[in-house]
Amino acid sequence: MGMHGSAHIVWDWNGTLFHDNDAIIGATNAAFAELGLAPITLEEYRALYCVPVPKFYERLLGRLPTEAEWELMDGVFHRHYAEQRERCGLTEGAAELLAGWRTAGHSQSLLSMYGHEELVPLVRGFGIEAHFLRVDGRTGPSGGSKAEHMVRHLEALGEGVAAARTVVIGDAADDAVAAREVGARAVLYTGGSHSRASLEAVGVPVVDTLVEAVREAQRIAA
């Protein structure tokens, strides 16, 4: 994998390869409860969610959370998410798509805003780590944009991966922002954290399945 000029996919994890919507909503509502906020549904979450995450909370509170409130909610969220993710699995067909892309001679990597130390053993536990040139999770504090992490990720992949032939597949508008930061393209998947309407507003291809996402990635990276 990684031949110069070959198409490359940078996969997102949460809400894309990892179908963790139930864990996300459960952990989010646990965090909301700390500030007396009413629980929300998946549909409401998709309509309101944005990055940086404190702006998401602002949409619900009517103001930005204080530093103390943010630290409290962030801590509660991650504690509950770690408990609830155990009941989640890969998105349907994800393992087969990863294997097929690799067998076709293309390269792929994984970049997530989930903490690196938690991400790597989770990916390894699903038996898919070998399909990726790199697996990178977030380093540093949570809540920010993926763009700066994408810059480092592409640099670490080296000259064998050309940004012009790279497609980011994710479930959030921020994935498209991160792709633009490095001169790559993006395909957004509706099965995760954003509504179709909010994804379509970004101006990149939007699809309903990972099969469609890979097909679109191959087309635009050709």
N, CA, C and O of each residue as an XYZ file, in Angstrom:
888
protein
N       0.839     -1.190      0.000
C       0.000      0.000      0.000
C       0.878      1.246      0.000
O       2.069      1.193      0.309
N       0.247      2.382     -0.360
C       0.945      3.643     -0.259
C       1.757      4.012     -1.473
O       2.619      4.885     -1.369
N       1.532      3.394     -2.630
C       2.285      3.745     -3.822
C       1.965      5.170     -4.229
O       0.811      5.592     -4.147
N       2.972      5.918     -4.666
C       2.790      7.308     -5.044
C       1.763      7.415     -6.168
O       1.846      6.709     -7.173
N       0.794      8.312     -5.980
C      -0.200      8.537     -7.020
C      -1.435      7.679     -6.880
O      -2.426      7.912     -7.572
N      -1.403      6.684     -5.995
C      -2.567      5.824     -5.795
C      -3.603      6.536     -4.936
O      -3.257      7.382     -4.112
N      -4.879      6.192     -5.131
C      -5.938      6.786     -4.324
C      -5.783      6.373     -2.861
O      -5.454      5.226     -2.558
N      -6.022      7.316     -1.971
C      -5.887      7.069     -0.535
C      -7.136      7.573      0.175
O      -7.630      8.658     -0.130
N      -7.646      6.791      1.119
C      -8.769      7.204      1.959
C      -8.270      7.440      3.380
O      -7.563      6.609      3.949
N      -8.649      8.586      3.943
C      -8.486      8.815      5.378
C      -9.860      8.637      6.001
O     -10.764      9.442      5.778
N     -10.011      7.579      6.783
C     -11.286      7.266      7.416
C     -11.429      7.977      8.751
O     -10.464      8.122      9.500
N     -12.642      8.418      9.036
C     -13.023      8.836     10.378
C     -13.449      7.581     11.144
O     -13.758      6.554     10.540
N     -13.465      7.669     12.463
C     -13.815      6.514     13.286
C     -15.232      6.627     13.853
O     -16.136      5.926     13.399
N     -15.431      7.502     14.837
C     -16.730      7.593     15.508
C     -17.822      8.033     14.549
O     -17.716      9.079     13.909
N     -18.866      7.230     14.456
C     -19.985      7.565     13.593
C     -19.770      7.213     12.138
O     -20.677      7.374     11.322
N     -18.576      6.733     11.797
C     -18.277      6.362     10.411
C     -17.964      4.869     10.362
O     -18.842      4.066     10.047
N     -16.740      4.492     10.664
C     -16.421      3.068     10.727
C     -17.004      2.424     11.984
O     -17.403      1.259     11.966
N     -17.049      3.183     13.064
C     -17.553      2.677     14.345
C     -18.958      3.217     14.567
O     -19.149      4.426     14.696
N     -19.940      2.325     14.613
C     -21.341      2.723     14.727
C     -21.689      2.901     16.199
O     -22.195      1.985     16.847
N     -21.410      4.088     16.713
C     -21.535      4.327     18.149
C     -22.569      5.392     18.490
O     -22.457      6.058     19.519
N     -23.576      5.558     17.634
C     -24.578      6.599     17.871
C     -25.245      6.470     19.241
O     -25.438      7.469     19.934
N     -25.598      5.244     19.632
C     -26.274      5.049     20.915
C     -25.377      5.478     22.075
O     -25.843      6.102     23.029
N     -24.100      5.145     21.989
C     -23.166      5.529     23.054
C     -22.980      7.041     23.095
O     -22.904      7.629     24.174
N     -22.905      7.673     21.925
C     -22.744      9.128     21.851
C     -23.933      9.837     22.498
O     -23.759     10.751     23.305
N     -25.144      9.404     22.133
C     -26.333     10.054     22.682
C     -26.451      9.799     24.184
O     -26.782     10.710     24.943
N     -26.185      8.580     24.612
C     -26.249      8.274     26.037
C     -25.264      9.098     26.847
O     -25.605      9.614     27.912
N     -24.038      9.222     26.342
C     -23.009      9.991     27.051
C     -23.311     11.483     27.006
O     -23.074     12.197     27.980
N     -23.832     11.955     25.878
C     -24.188     13.374     25.757
C     -25.283     13.735     26.750
O     -25.202     14.766     27.417
N     -26.305     12.894     26.851
C     -27.397     13.183     27.773
C     -26.952     13.094     29.232
O     -27.475     13.805     30.089
N     -25.994     12.227     29.507
C     -25.437     12.172     30.863
C     -24.714     13.478     31.185
O     -24.809     13.995     32.298
N     -23.986     14.007     30.189
C     -23.294     15.286     30.379
C     -24.288     16.426     30.548
O     -24.098     17.302     31.392
N     -25.351     16.414     29.742
C     -26.371     17.453     29.840
C     -27.010     17.463     31.232
O     -27.294     18.522     31.790
N     -27.230     16.275     31.774
C     -27.896     16.176     33.075
C     -27.117     16.905     34.164
O     -27.707     17.385     35.132
N     -25.798     16.992     34.013
C     -24.968     17.681     35.000
C     -25.307     19.169     35.087
O     -25.102     19.793     36.128
N     -25.834     19.744     33.981
C     -26.200     21.154     33.978
C     -27.704     21.353     33.976
O     -28.189     22.465     33.766
N     -28.439     20.281     34.208
C     -29.882     20.397     34.268
C     -30.557     20.523     32.921
O     -31.702     20.968     32.842
N     -29.856     20.133     31.842
C     -30.446     20.204     30.505
C     -31.279     18.959     30.233
O     -30.953     17.867     30.699
N     -32.348     19.131     29.482
C     -33.199     18.004     29.125
C     -32.473     17.103     28.129
O     -31.666     17.589     27.336
N     -32.743     15.810     28.156
C     -32.123     14.901     27.182
C     -32.598     15.215     25.763
O     -33.682     15.763     25.566
N     -31.764     14.856     24.771
C     -32.120     15.075     23.376
C     -32.109     13.743     22.627
O     -31.502     12.766     23.065
N     -32.790     13.735     21.497
C     -32.847     12.544     20.648
C     -31.702     12.568     19.650
O     -31.000     13.570     19.516
N     -31.521     11.463     18.956
C     -30.497     11.404     17.916
C     -30.781     12.438     16.825
O     -29.858     13.088     16.334
N     -32.036     12.591     16.449
C     -32.391     13.552     15.405
C     -32.052     14.981     15.839
O     -31.542     15.768     15.042
N     -32.334     15.313     17.093
C     -32.002     16.647     17.608
C     -30.489     16.844     17.661
O     -29.980     17.917     17.337
N     -29.787     15.805     18.069
C     -28.322     15.869     18.123
C     -27.754     16.151     16.740
O     -26.897     17.019     16.578
N     -28.239     15.410     15.737
C     -27.729     15.587     14.382
C     -28.009     16.981     13.840
O     -27.210     17.526     13.078
N     -29.129     17.555     14.228
C     -29.490     18.886     13.750
C     -28.651     19.981     14.402
O     -28.419     21.029     13.800
N     -28.197     19.740     15.632
C     -27.527     20.791     16.399
C     -26.017     20.630     16.513
O     -25.308     21.610     16.741
N     -25.520     19.420     16.359
C     -24.103     19.150     16.630
C     -23.182     19.956     15.728
O     -23.440     20.104     14.533
N     -22.101     20.478     16.312
C     -21.096     21.207     15.539
C     -19.767     21.148     16.281
O     -19.702     20.773     17.451
N     -18.720     21.525     15.573
C     -17.370     21.596     16.131
C     -16.903     23.049     16.002
O     -17.165     23.684     14.980
N     -16.213     23.592     17.025
C     -15.803     22.962     18.281
C     -16.999     22.648     19.181
O     -18.017     23.339     19.148
N     -16.855     21.603     19.976
C     -17.975     21.074     20.760
C     -18.577     22.109     21.722
O     -19.793     22.095     21.912
N     -17.785     23.014     22.345
C     -18.435     24.027     23.194
C     -19.492     24.849     22.452
O     -20.454     25.305     23.070
N     -19.333     25.045     21.141
C     -20.354     25.752     20.366
C     -21.641     24.943     20.293
O     -22.730     25.515     20.249
N     -21.528     23.626     20.280
C     -22.688     22.744     20.312
C     -23.459     22.954     21.609
O     -24.684     23.076     21.608
N     -22.718     22.993     22.721
C     -23.366     23.231     24.002
C     -23.990     24.624     24.051
O     -25.027     24.817     24.685
N     -23.365     25.592     23.385
C     -23.918     26.954     23.354
C     -25.301     26.966     22.701
O     -26.188     27.706     23.127
N     -25.477     26.148     21.673
C     -26.770     26.084     20.996
C     -27.875     25.594     21.931
O     -29.046     25.926     21.744
N     -27.501     24.810     22.927
C     -28.482     24.271     23.858
C     -28.634     25.135     25.110
O     -29.730     25.258     25.655
N     -27.520     25.738     25.564
C     -27.553     26.560     26.771
C     -27.980     27.997     26.490
O     -28.473     28.696     27.376
N     -27.781     28.431     25.229
C     -27.993     29.834     24.911
C     -26.774     30.683     25.223
O     -26.806     31.906     25.087
N     -25.701     30.028     25.640
C     -24.427     30.698     25.938
C     -23.334     29.647     25.916
O     -23.604     28.450     26.011
N     -22.106     30.103     25.790
C     -20.994     29.166     25.894
C     -20.868     28.677     27.327
O     -21.036     29.462     28.259
N     -20.575     27.396     27.523
C     -20.352     26.925     28.895
C     -19.101     27.570     29.483
O     -18.161     27.890     28.756
N     -19.095     27.756     30.781
C     -17.890     28.242     31.438
C     -16.808     27.169     31.357
O     -17.090     26.020     31.018
N     -15.599     27.541     31.661
C     -14.506     26.557     31.635
C     -14.783     25.410     32.596
O     -14.522     24.249     32.282
N     -15.310     25.742     33.765
C     -15.611     24.697     34.753
C     -16.735     23.792     34.259
O     -16.672     22.575     34.436
N     -17.768     24.378     33.638
C     -18.867     23.585     33.104
C     -18.388     22.670     31.979
O     -18.782     21.506     31.903
N     -17.533     23.209     31.104
C     -17.014     22.415     29.990
C     -16.207     21.224     30.507
O     -16.379     20.099     30.039
N     -15.332     21.480     31.465
C     -14.512     20.396     32.004
C     -15.385     19.328     32.668
O     -15.121     18.134     32.532
N     -16.413     19.757     33.377
C     -17.326     18.815     34.025
C     -18.056     17.971     32.984
O     -18.072     16.743     33.079
N     -18.665     18.631     31.983
C     -19.438     17.918     30.973
C     -18.553     17.013     30.130
O     -18.947     15.898     29.787
N     -17.364     17.487     29.797
C     -16.447     16.687     28.988
C     -16.027     15.433     29.742
O     -15.965     14.349     29.162
N     -15.744     15.577     31.019
C     -15.350     14.427     31.824
C     -16.474     13.409     31.956
O     -16.250     12.204     31.845
N     -17.686     13.907     32.194
C     -18.840     13.010     32.316
C     -19.091     12.301     30.995
O     -19.342     11.096     30.965
N     -19.022     13.057     29.902
C     -19.248     12.458     28.590
C     -18.286     11.300     28.352
O     -18.718     10.201     28.002
N     -17.001     11.528     28.534
C     -16.022     10.490     28.214
C     -16.133      9.285     29.151
O     -15.885      8.154     28.732
N     -16.496      9.513     30.389
C     -16.669      8.386     31.310
C     -17.844      7.508     30.880
O     -17.735      6.282     30.848
N     -18.960      8.143     30.554
C     -20.132      7.372     30.137
C     -19.921      6.738     28.764
O     -20.367      5.617     28.517
N     -19.240      7.459     27.874
C     -18.995      6.898     26.540
C     -18.155      5.632     26.640
O     -18.440      4.644     25.964
N     -17.119      5.654     27.482
C     -16.250      4.486     27.632
C     -17.027      3.271     28.105
O     -16.707      2.144     27.728
N     -18.054      3.489     28.932
C     -18.878      2.384     29.418
C     -19.810      1.870     28.315
O     -19.986      0.663     28.152
N     -20.399      2.798     27.565
C     -21.433      2.421     26.604
C     -20.897      1.947     25.255
O     -21.604      1.263     24.514
N     -19.671      2.298     24.936
C     -19.112      1.892     23.640
C     -18.944      0.377     23.548
O     -18.864     -0.173     22.449
N     -18.890     -0.297     24.689
C     -18.689     -1.743     24.690
C     -19.820     -2.473     23.973
O     -19.646     -3.602     23.513
N     -20.976     -1.826     23.881
C     -22.122     -2.451     23.223
C     -22.200     -2.098     21.731
O     -23.133     -2.512     21.043
N     -21.234     -1.343     21.240
C     -21.244     -0.892     19.846
C     -20.278     -1.708     18.992
O     -19.346     -2.326     19.506
N     -20.514     -1.702     17.690
C     -19.654     -2.443     16.777
C     -19.346     -1.646     15.525
O     -19.727     -0.481     15.411
N     -18.666     -2.268     14.597
C     -18.361     -1.620     13.322
C     -19.652     -1.397     12.534
O     -20.615     -2.152     12.665
N     -19.649     -0.358     11.723
C     -20.758     -0.114     10.814
C     -20.888     -1.298      9.861
O     -19.885     -1.875      9.442
N     -22.100     -1.652      9.527
C     -22.347     -2.809      8.673
C     -21.541     -2.725      7.372
O     -21.601     -1.728      6.653
N     -20.796     -3.779      7.090
C     -20.012     -3.854      5.861
C     -18.663     -3.166      5.916
O     -17.902     -3.232      4.951
N     -18.343     -2.499      7.034
C     -17.100     -1.723      7.107
C     -15.862     -2.600      6.940
O     -14.957     -2.249      6.183
N     -15.811     -3.726      7.631
C     -14.619     -4.583      7.561
C     -14.378     -5.075      6.141
O     -13.234     -5.134      5.688
N     -15.448     -5.428      5.437
C     -15.315     -5.913      4.058
C     -14.845     -4.804      3.127
O     -14.053     -5.051      2.217
N     -15.325     -3.591      3.348
C     -14.902     -2.463      2.516
C     -13.419     -2.148      2.720
O     -12.699     -1.871      1.761
N     -12.976     -2.192      3.960
C     -11.565     -1.947      4.250
C     -10.685     -2.983      3.569
O      -9.668     -2.644      2.964
N     -11.082     -4.245      3.671
C     -10.310     -5.319      3.047
C     -10.325     -5.185      1.533
O      -9.300     -5.390      0.883
N     -11.470     -4.846      0.969
C     -11.577     -4.719     -0.482
C     -10.755     -3.574     -1.035
O     -10.136     -3.711     -2.090
N     -10.740     -2.439     -0.335
C      -9.948     -1.289     -0.775
C      -8.458     -1.635     -0.772
O      -7.721     -1.273     -1.690
N      -8.040     -2.327      0.256
C      -6.631     -2.734      0.357
C      -6.274     -3.750     -0.727
O      -5.220     -3.652     -1.355
N      -7.150     -4.715     -0.941
C      -6.900     -5.740     -1.959
C      -6.814     -5.128     -3.353
O      -6.087     -5.623     -4.214
N      -7.559     -4.050     -3.566
C      -7.542     -3.377     -4.868
C      -6.254     -2.585     -5.096
O      -6.064     -2.010     -6.168
N      -5.374     -2.550     -4.106
C      -4.089     -1.887     -4.272
C      -4.056     -0.446     -3.817
O      -3.077      0.261     -4.057
N      -5.130      0.003     -3.155
C      -5.165      1.367     -2.647
C      -4.721      1.397     -1.184
O      -4.655      0.364     -0.518
N      -4.422      2.589     -0.706
C      -4.022      2.731      0.693
C      -5.108      3.453      1.478
O      -5.984      4.106      0.912
N      -5.025      3.318      2.797
C      -5.990      3.970      3.674
C      -5.379      4.157      5.056
O      -4.451      3.451      5.450
N      -5.915      5.109      5.762
C      -5.462      5.385      7.117
C      -6.665      5.820      7.940
O      -7.756      6.028      7.408
N      -6.455      5.953      9.224
C      -7.541      6.294     10.139
C      -7.115      7.479     10.997
O      -6.059      7.454     11.630
N      -7.953      8.519     11.010
C      -7.713      9.676     11.867
C      -8.986      9.993     12.624
O     -10.032     10.235     12.022
N      -8.895      9.992     13.940
C     -10.066     10.204     14.790
C      -9.779     11.278     15.823
O      -8.632     11.502     16.213
N     -10.845     11.939     16.257
C     -10.721     12.880     17.363
C     -10.971     12.184     18.705
O     -11.052     12.836     19.746
N     -11.089     10.866     18.667
C     -11.126     10.083     19.897
C      -9.693      9.947     20.394
O      -8.770      9.837     19.588
N      -9.497      9.951     21.692
C      -8.147      9.922     22.254
C      -7.311      8.762     21.715
O      -7.793      7.634     21.616
N      -6.060      9.047     21.370
C      -5.200      8.060     20.712
C      -5.019      6.803     21.550
O      -5.073      5.693     21.020
N      -4.807      6.961     22.843
C      -4.534      5.815     23.703
C      -5.743      4.890     23.825
O      -5.584      3.687     24.033
N      -6.947      5.443     23.698
C      -8.154      4.619     23.729
C      -8.463      4.042     22.351
O      -8.967      2.926     22.232
N      -8.156      4.814     21.316
C      -8.509      4.418     19.949
C      -7.750      3.183     19.479
O      -8.358      2.243     18.966
N      -6.450      3.172     19.644
C      -5.621      2.115     19.056
C      -6.038      0.711     19.519
O      -6.231     -0.161     18.672
N      -6.184      0.458     20.825
C      -6.610     -0.892     21.222
C      -8.025     -1.229     20.761
O      -8.341     -2.397     20.533
N      -8.877     -0.216     20.625
C     -10.240     -0.455     20.157
C     -10.227     -0.933     18.706
O     -10.901     -1.904     18.361
N      -9.460     -0.247     17.862
C      -9.320     -0.637     16.457
C      -8.691     -2.019     16.354
O      -9.134     -2.860     15.572
N      -7.662     -2.241     17.147
C      -6.960     -3.527     17.128
C      -7.901     -4.663     17.525
O      -7.818     -5.766     16.984
N      -8.798     -4.383     18.477
C      -9.717     -5.400     18.947
C     -10.699     -5.870     17.881
O     -11.226     -6.979     17.972
N     -10.951     -5.035     16.866
C     -11.838     -5.427     15.776
C     -11.089     -6.155     14.647
O     -11.696     -6.575     13.662
N      -9.781     -6.295     14.801
C      -8.998     -7.037     13.820
C      -8.818     -6.334     12.492
O      -8.628     -6.996     11.472
N      -8.872     -4.996     12.473
C      -8.783     -4.253     11.214
C      -7.551     -3.360     11.122
O      -7.369     -2.666     10.122
N      -6.707     -3.367     12.144
C      -5.568     -2.457     12.187
C      -4.642     -2.624     10.981
O      -4.091     -1.643     10.484
N      -4.471     -3.855     10.511
C      -3.529     -4.122      9.419
C      -3.946     -3.476      8.104
O      -3.128     -3.355      7.192
N      -5.190     -3.064      7.991
C      -5.652     -2.439      6.746
C      -5.165     -1.000      6.598
O      -5.254     -0.430      5.511
N      -4.650     -0.405      7.679
C      -4.305      1.017      7.683
C      -2.795      1.252      7.679
O      -2.037      0.533      8.330
N      -2.376      2.276      6.930
C      -0.977      2.703      7.006
C      -0.680      3.320      8.367
O       0.396      3.117      8.931
N      -1.642      4.073      8.888
C      -1.513      4.695     10.203
C      -2.871      4.713     10.883
O      -3.909      4.776     10.224
N      -2.853      4.655     12.198
C      -4.040      4.887     13.017
C      -3.678      5.983     14.008
O      -2.857      5.774     14.901
N      -4.284      7.141     13.851
C      -3.998      8.281     14.717
C      -5.267      8.758     15.409
O      -6.282      9.013     14.761
N      -5.198      8.875     16.726
C      -6.270      9.479     17.491
C      -5.851     10.861     17.962
O      -4.731     11.308     17.715
N      -6.771     11.524     18.642
C      -6.495     12.869     19.126
C      -5.422     12.851     20.203
O      -5.413     11.991     21.084
N      -4.519     13.818     20.111
C      -3.597     14.093     21.198
C      -3.889     15.503     21.681
O      -4.203     16.381     20.876
N      -3.791     15.731     22.985
C      -4.138     17.041     23.509
C      -5.600     17.094     23.926
O      -6.293     16.077     23.900
N      -6.069     18.277     24.311
C      -7.432     18.410     24.843
C      -8.504     18.128     23.801
O      -8.275     18.297     22.604
N      -9.672     17.700     24.258
C     -10.780     17.402     23.360
C     -11.554     18.677     23.053
O     -11.378     19.711     23.698
N     -12.420     18.569     22.046
C     -13.336     19.664     21.763
C     -12.983     20.534     20.580
O     -13.789     21.376     20.186
N     -11.792     20.362     19.990
C     -11.359     21.224     18.897
C     -11.670     20.660     17.525
O     -12.440     19.710     17.384
N     -11.051     21.269     16.509
C     -11.262     20.849     15.123
C     -10.250     19.781     14.725
O      -9.177     19.669     15.319
N     -10.608     19.004     13.714
C      -9.731     17.955     13.209
C      -8.655     18.498     12.272
O      -7.702     17.783     11.959
N      -8.784     19.741     11.819
C      -7.913     20.257     10.764
C      -6.430     20.162     11.113
O      -5.641     19.680     10.301
N      -6.043     20.606     12.288
C      -4.619     20.591     12.642
C      -4.104     19.165     12.771
O      -2.942     18.892     12.471
N      -4.960     18.261     13.215
C      -4.574     16.852     13.308
C      -4.415     16.249     11.906
O      -3.554     15.397     11.683
N      -5.247     16.694     10.975
C      -5.151     16.188      9.606
C      -3.834     16.593      8.961
O      -3.233     15.809      8.227
N      -3.383     17.811      9.233
C      -2.098     18.265      8.695
C      -0.978     17.335      9.155
O      -0.161     16.892      8.348
N      -0.945     17.046     10.438
C       0.096     16.160     10.973
C      -0.046     14.741     10.431
O       0.949     14.073     10.148
N      -1.280     14.290     10.289
C      -1.531     12.936      9.794
C      -1.000     12.759      8.377
O      -0.311     11.781      8.085
N      -1.321     13.703      7.500
C      -0.848     13.603      6.114
C       0.674     13.718      6.038
O       1.308     13.026      5.242
N       1.254     14.574      6.847
C       2.717     14.707      6.862
C       3.359     13.395      7.308
O       4.381     12.987      6.756
N       2.775     12.741      8.288
C       3.330     11.490      8.794
C       3.201     10.360      7.777
O       4.016      9.438      7.777
N       2.191     10.417      6.914
C       2.026      9.385      5.888
C       3.130      9.460      4.838
O       3.454      8.458      4.203
N       3.704     10.644      4.657
C       4.851     10.768      3.778
C       4.509     11.000      2.315
O       3.343     11.159      1.952
N       5.532     11.017      1.489
C       5.387     11.360      0.078
C       4.614     10.307     -0.713
O       4.141     10.588     -1.814
N       4.484      9.126     -0.178
C       3.762      8.084     -0.891
C       2.268      8.318     -0.979
O       1.578      7.656     -1.755
N       1.756      9.263     -0.183
C       0.329      9.600     -0.205
C       0.191     11.046     -0.649
O       0.610     11.962      0.058
N      -0.394     11.250     -1.815
C      -0.577     12.592     -2.366
C      -1.911     13.167     -1.921
O      -2.945     12.513     -2.060
N      -1.898     14.390     -1.386
C      -3.137     15.022     -0.923
C      -4.164     15.125     -2.040
O      -5.364     14.993     -1.801
N      -3.696     15.358     -3.255
C      -4.608     15.506     -4.394
C      -5.354     14.219     -4.725
O      -6.410     14.260     -5.357
N      -4.814     13.074     -4.304
C      -5.468     11.779     -4.542
C      -6.038     11.203     -3.252
O      -6.332     10.011     -3.172
N      -6.194     12.063     -2.239
C      -6.693     11.625     -0.934
C      -8.129     12.080     -0.735
O      -8.486     13.215     -1.054
N      -8.950     11.179     -0.203
C     -10.345     11.491      0.107
C     -10.604     11.159      1.575
O     -10.318     10.052      2.032
N     -11.141     12.119      2.297
C     -11.527     11.913      3.691
C     -12.980     11.459      3.719
O     -13.847     12.114      3.141
N     -13.250     10.343      4.387
C     -14.617      9.861      4.563
C     -14.979      9.992      6.033
O     -14.361      9.365      6.894
N     -15.989     10.816      6.313
C     -16.415     11.030      7.687
C     -17.886     11.359      7.772
O     -18.587     11.405      6.761
N     -18.351     11.590      8.994
C     -19.777     11.842      9.216
C     -20.064     13.255      9.683
O     -21.201     13.569     10.036
N     -19.047     14.117      9.693
C     -19.213     15.469     10.236
C     -18.687     16.526      9.278
O     -17.756     16.285      8.510
N     -19.298     17.698      9.339
C     -18.841     18.800      8.512
C     -17.361     19.089      8.742
O     -16.652     19.491      7.819
N     -16.901     18.886      9.961
C     -15.500     19.151     10.290
C     -14.547     18.249      9.515
O     -13.393     18.622      9.301
N     -15.000     17.075      9.090
C     -14.155     16.208      8.263
C     -13.856     16.878      6.923
O     -12.740     16.782      6.412
N     -14.850     17.554      6.358
C     -14.641     18.260      5.095
C     -13.731     19.470      5.284
O     -12.903     19.772      4.424
N     -13.887     20.154      6.406
C     -13.011     21.288      6.719
C     -11.559     20.816      6.837
O     -10.646     21.462      6.323
N     -11.359     19.694      7.511
C     -10.015     19.141      7.679
C      -9.424     18.722      6.333
O      -8.233     18.914      6.091
N     -10.251     18.152      5.461
C      -9.780     17.755      4.130
C      -9.306     18.962      3.345
O      -8.253     18.921      2.708
N     -10.073     20.028      3.388
C      -9.689     21.242      2.665
C      -8.378     21.816      3.179
O      -7.601     22.389      2.416
N      -8.141     21.661      4.461
C      -6.928     22.202      5.079
C      -5.664     21.619      4.449
O      -4.629     22.284      4.397
N      -5.751     20.376      3.969
C      -4.566     19.724      3.398
C      -4.657     19.566      1.883
O      -3.781     18.952      1.272
N      -5.703     20.109      1.272
C      -5.848     19.994     -0.172
C      -6.420     18.662     -0.630
O      -6.238     18.266     -1.781
N      -7.113     17.971      0.269
C      -7.745     16.699     -0.072
C      -9.228     16.934     -0.360
O      -9.731     18.048     -0.214
N      -9.917     15.872     -0.769
C     -11.361     15.921     -1.010
C     -12.077     15.238      0.151
O     -11.437     14.661      1.030
N     -13.398     15.304      0.149
C     -14.159     14.680      1.233
C     -15.461     14.107      0.711
O     -16.051     14.621     -0.239
N     -15.898     13.031      1.350
C     -17.223     12.451      1.161
C     -17.820     12.302      2.551
O     -17.176     11.762      3.451
N     -19.041     12.775      2.730
C     -19.667     12.746      4.050
C     -20.804     11.733      4.099
O     -21.595     11.610      3.163
N     -20.864     11.019      5.202
C     -21.769      9.889      5.404
C     -22.851     10.268      6.412
O     -22.550     10.800      7.480
N     -24.106      9.994      6.074
C     -25.228     10.451      6.892
C     -25.533      9.571      8.097
O     -26.465      9.872      8.844
N     -24.787      8.502      8.312
C     -25.114      7.567      9.386
C     -24.610      7.943     10.755
O     -24.817      7.201     11.714
N     -23.943      9.095     10.870
C     -23.327      9.453     12.143
C     -23.923     10.663     12.822
O     -25.106     10.667     13.162
N     -23.105     11.707     13.028
C     -23.460     12.785     13.950
C     -24.187     13.968     13.337
O     -24.693     14.814     14.073
N     -24.256     14.059     12.018
C     -24.873     15.220     11.374
C     -26.113     14.823     10.576
O     -26.218     13.694     10.096
N     -27.034     15.747     10.443
C     -28.179     15.543      9.565
C     -27.728     15.692      8.114
O     -26.706     16.323      7.842
N     -28.484     15.115      7.188
C     -28.166     15.257      5.761
C     -28.155     16.730      5.367
O     -27.282     17.160      4.613
N     -29.103     17.500      5.865
C     -29.188     18.914      5.495
C     -27.919     19.665      5.894
O     -27.405     20.468      5.115
N     -27.414     19.412      7.094
C     -26.208     20.119      7.541
C     -24.982     19.667      6.764
O     -24.076     20.465      6.523
N     -24.938     18.393      6.367
C     -23.808     17.905      5.573
C     -23.850     18.471      4.160
O     -22.818     18.851      3.607
N     -25.034     18.525      3.583
C     -25.148     19.030      2.211
C     -24.747     20.498      2.116
O     -24.305     20.957      1.063
N     -24.902     21.232      3.214
C     -24.535     22.648      3.225
C     -23.035     22.862      3.065
O     -22.596     23.964      2.736
N     -22.252     21.818      3.297
C     -20.790     21.925      3.215
C     -20.312     21.993      1.766
O     -19.267     22.574      1.475
N     -21.092     21.389      0.854
C     -20.738     21.464     -0.560
C     -19.850     20.349     -1.066
O     -19.147     20.516     -2.062
N     -19.873     19.197     -0.381
C     -19.136     18.019     -0.845
C     -20.138     16.886     -1.030
O     -21.272     16.997     -0.565
N     -19.749     15.784     -1.705
C     -20.682     14.665     -1.871
C     -21.161     14.108     -0.537
O     -20.378     13.950      0.399
N     -22.456     13.814     -0.459
C     -23.071     13.254      0.749
C     -23.749     11.935      0.371
O     -24.497     11.872     -0.605
N     -23.483     10.892      1.144
C     -24.003      9.555      0.828
C     -24.627      8.931      2.066
O     -24.385      9.369      3.191
N     -25.438      7.895      1.838
C     -26.149      7.248      2.932
C     -25.534      5.934      3.390
O     -25.937      5.394      4.421
N     -24.570      5.410      2.648
C     -23.912      4.158      3.036
C     -22.410      4.274      2.817
O     -21.945      5.113      2.045
N     -21.655      3.419      3.507
C     -20.203      3.414      3.317
C     -19.833      2.838      1.954
O     -18.806      3.205      1.384
N     -20.657      1.945      1.431
C     -20.417      1.430      0.077
C     -20.430      2.580     -0.926
O     -19.558      2.668     -1.791
N     -21.420      3.454     -0.807
C     -21.492      4.627     -1.682
C     -20.309      5.559     -1.449
O     -19.792      6.163     -2.388
N     -19.887      5.671     -0.196
C     -18.774      6.560      0.133
C     -17.492      6.112     -0.552
O     -16.758      6.928     -1.110
N     -17.224      4.810     -0.509
C     -16.022      4.281     -1.151
C     -16.109      4.430     -2.666
O     -15.129      4.787     -3.319
N     -17.267      4.159     -3.210
C     -17.455      4.305     -4.650
C     -17.220      5.761     -5.083
O     -16.585      6.014     -6.107
N     -17.733      6.701     -4.302
C     -17.559      8.131     -4.615
C     -16.105      8.538     -4.436
O     -15.579      9.312     -5.235
N     -15.448      8.026     -3.398
C     -14.038      8.324     -3.178
C     -13.195      7.860     -4.358
O     -12.294      8.572     -4.803
N     -13.482      6.688     -4.853
C     -12.718      6.169     -5.999
C     -12.938      7.042     -7.234
O     -12.021      7.264     -8.024
N     -14.163      7.528     -7.383
C     -14.468      8.361     -8.539
C     -13.737      9.697     -8.489
O     -13.138     10.111     -9.481
N     -13.778     10.369     -7.354
C     -13.208     11.718     -7.282
C     -11.683     11.699     -7.122
O     -11.026     12.716     -7.341
N     -11.119     10.545     -6.740
C      -9.661     10.451     -6.614
C      -9.010      9.943     -7.894
O      -7.784      9.873     -7.985
N      -9.826      9.588     -8.880
C      -9.303      9.013    -10.124
C      -8.470     10.041    -10.890
O      -7.949      9.736    -11.963
